[in-house]
Amino acid sequence: MAGIPAAGKTRFACWLGSAWQLPCLSKDGVKELLFDQLGFESRRQKVALGAAAQAVLLDFAARQLEAQNSFILENNFEDSSIQPLTQLLDRYGCRAVTVRFGGDIEVLYHRFIARDKSPQRHRGHVVNAVYPEVGPPPPYVPMGLAAFTAGVQTRGFDRFAVRGPVIPVDCTDFAQVDYKEIARKIKEVLG
């Protein structure tokens, strides 16, 4: 499961994992565990924890492939993720389906900002300087739409795919997203 931030990837990945009884690993879930165990004292350390979470995600994939298990990975995969994932697919002769979540960039941007402002959002994703925070949280200063859009395009969230079929999902309006239909399409392309 790949695509633009705040497009609903995690929710669908969890639903599909439960519906199909497949192991599912989300990079953000790993990052949250690392944030809570290790914290960070700078943007550089926060990025390093993200890289560590990516390494855990890839190791999980390798262990599942070694065991010949089907599984789900969920992340804002980007261009730099293509090579290591393709190498795993080649090493184990695995077929993959990329379900790429996207939609109207302005709608997703506003959803992203609302998510970051939510008290339910893990603070390790929102703050950049020190986590756990010392003292009251600083005021939230959101990135602008232009920066969000540039990040999506530069990092390739909106075009990510590994070798194999791609199923695009427009998540502009969550009410129009049919999980069962997406699952049917995945089964169809897998044969």
C-alpha positions as MATLAB code, in Angstrom:
seq = 'MAGIPAAGKTRFACWLGSAWQLPCLSKDGVKELLFDQLGFESRRQKVALGAAAQAVLLDFAARQLEAQNSFILENNFEDSSIQPLTQLLDRYGCRAVTVRFGGDIEVLYHRFIARDKSPQRHRGHVVNAVYPEVGPPPPYVPMGLAAFTAGVQTRGFDRFAVRGPVIPVDCTDFAQVDYKEIARKIKEVLG';
ca = [
       0.000    0.000    0.000;
       1.589    3.225   -1.162;
       0.659    6.774   -2.035;
       0.253   10.311   -0.825;
       0.194   11.100    2.917;
      -3.285   11.208    4.504;
      -4.880    9.234    1.668;
      -6.130    6.360    3.857;
      -3.450    3.719    3.204;
      -3.102    2.529    6.781;
      -6.819    2.153    7.362;
      -7.228    0.080    4.197;
      -4.100   -2.008    4.864;
      -5.384   -2.891    8.348;
      -8.816   -3.720    6.975;
      -7.387   -5.942    4.225;
      -4.958   -7.664    6.598;
      -7.839   -8.524    8.894;
     -10.201   -9.529    6.077;
      -7.602  -11.793    4.419;
      -5.831  -12.809    7.640;
      -2.478  -11.558    6.363;
       0.385  -10.099    8.364;
       0.533   -6.352    7.797;
       3.280   -3.951    8.770;
       3.078   -0.165    8.614;
       6.237    1.925    8.674;
       4.507    4.587   10.773;
       3.666    1.985   13.418;
       7.328    0.992   13.620;
       8.395    4.652   13.761;
       5.995    5.300   16.634;
       7.491    2.423   18.629;
      10.993    3.762   17.972;
       9.956    7.318   18.874;
       8.492    6.111   22.164;
      11.479    3.924   23.042;
      14.314    6.154   21.832;
      12.937    9.617   21.186;
      14.989   12.122   19.215;
      16.776   15.385   19.879;
      17.005   16.808   16.361;
      15.506   16.615   12.897;
      18.551   14.534   11.868;
      17.805   11.955   14.582;
      14.128   11.891   13.612;
      15.104   11.127   10.003;
      17.476    8.398   11.251;
      14.596    6.764   13.154;
      12.563    6.851    9.932;
      15.415    5.104    8.102;
      15.558    2.495   10.881;
      11.803    1.938   10.539;
      12.271    1.425    6.785;
      14.983   -1.166    7.511;
      12.595   -3.010    9.854;
       9.896   -2.933    7.152;
      12.289   -4.448    4.589;
      13.508   -7.075    7.061;
       9.902   -8.036    7.823;
       9.280   -8.401    4.076;
      12.375  -10.587    3.663;
      11.329  -12.867    6.555;
       7.832  -13.245    5.097;
       9.215  -13.974    1.623;
      11.630  -16.565    3.025;
       8.649  -18.289    4.632;
       6.694  -17.986    1.355;
       3.960  -16.016    3.083;
       1.730  -13.402    1.550;
       1.753  -10.114    3.474;
       1.015   -6.404    3.303;
       3.465   -3.506    3.599;
       2.120    0.003    4.083;
       4.088    3.215    3.803;
       4.456    6.505    1.949;
       6.817    4.614   -0.322;
       8.934    6.889   -2.465;
      11.329    6.624   -5.392;
      14.209    5.602   -3.105;
      12.173    2.573   -1.934;
      11.882    1.035   -5.407;
      15.344   -0.513   -5.654;
      15.418   -2.351   -2.284;
      11.877   -3.653   -2.749;
      12.583   -4.778   -6.323;
      15.729   -6.562   -5.122;
      13.642   -8.481   -2.576;
      11.079   -9.427   -5.220;
      13.850  -10.619   -7.535;
      15.640  -12.574   -4.796;
      12.509  -14.502   -3.843;
      10.712  -14.608   -7.203;
       7.721  -12.856   -5.713;
       4.875  -11.090   -7.463;
       3.644   -7.846   -5.977;
       0.674   -5.586   -6.428;
       1.011   -1.884   -5.677;
      -2.187   -0.271   -4.447;
      -1.455    3.444   -4.845;
      -3.650    5.875   -2.930;
      -4.013    9.406   -4.255;
      -6.571   12.021   -5.104;
      -7.000   15.756   -5.302;
      -3.760   17.127   -3.845;
      -5.455   20.096   -2.162;
      -7.995   17.852   -0.415;
      -5.233   15.504    0.739;
      -3.154   18.467    1.929;
      -6.010   19.745    4.121;
      -6.584   16.211    5.446;
      -2.843   15.967    6.231;
      -2.910   19.252    8.177;
      -6.069   18.246   10.063;
      -4.469   14.897   10.945;
      -1.331   16.595   12.273;
      -3.469   18.907   14.432;
      -5.477   15.992   15.835;
      -4.751   15.023   19.442;
      -4.843   11.394   18.249;
      -1.862   11.916   15.915;
       1.358   10.552   17.400;
       3.452   13.583   18.348;
       6.632   11.968   17.025;
       5.327   12.551   13.497;
       4.425   16.182   14.103;
       7.364   17.657   16.013;
      10.796   17.942   14.421;
      13.121   19.177   17.169;
      12.750   17.083   20.340;
      10.536   14.112   21.208;
       9.322   13.508   23.826;
       8.707   17.193   24.114;
       9.916   19.103   27.132;
       7.347   21.578   28.372;
       4.236   22.626   26.478;
       4.124   21.804   22.781;
       5.174   24.659   20.508;
       2.514   26.184   18.254;
       1.809   24.111   15.183;
       3.111   25.741   12.013;
       1.874   23.789    8.990;
       3.769   23.517    5.753;
       2.077   25.260    2.864;
       0.235   23.570    0.023;
       3.089   24.327   -2.401;
       5.651   22.638   -0.127;
       3.369   19.639    0.422;
       2.804   19.271   -3.329;
       6.510   19.654   -4.089;
       7.363   16.998   -1.502;
       4.850   14.556   -2.982;
       6.183   15.095   -6.495;
       9.890   15.225   -5.631;
       9.818   12.091   -3.495;
       7.508   10.235   -5.894;
       4.665    9.337   -3.524;
       2.215    9.907   -6.384;
       4.010    7.611   -8.865;
       5.508    4.864   -6.701;
       5.229    1.329   -8.063;
       7.326   -1.794   -7.897;
       7.404   -4.330  -10.694;
       3.885   -5.645  -11.178;
       0.336   -4.376  -11.463;
      -0.706   -1.022  -10.009;
      -4.199   -0.392   -8.697;
      -4.849    3.341   -8.337;
      -7.331    4.422   -5.663;
      -8.798    7.940   -5.643;
      -9.302    8.872   -1.994;
     -10.452   12.433   -2.544;
     -13.804   11.440   -1.018;
     -13.509    8.592    1.501;
     -17.242    7.901    1.112;
     -16.569    6.832   -2.492;
     -13.769    4.366   -1.609;
     -15.051    0.785   -1.825;
     -12.714   -1.524    0.131;
     -14.360   -4.689   -1.159;
     -13.958   -3.521   -4.757;
     -10.267   -2.757   -4.211;
      -9.818   -6.220   -2.665;
     -11.608   -7.760   -5.656;
      -9.230   -5.978   -8.036;
      -6.207   -7.212   -6.079;
      -7.456  -10.806   -6.286;
      -8.162  -10.371   -9.982;
      -4.665   -9.165  -10.843;
      -3.066  -11.861   -8.676;
      -5.117  -14.525  -10.419;
];
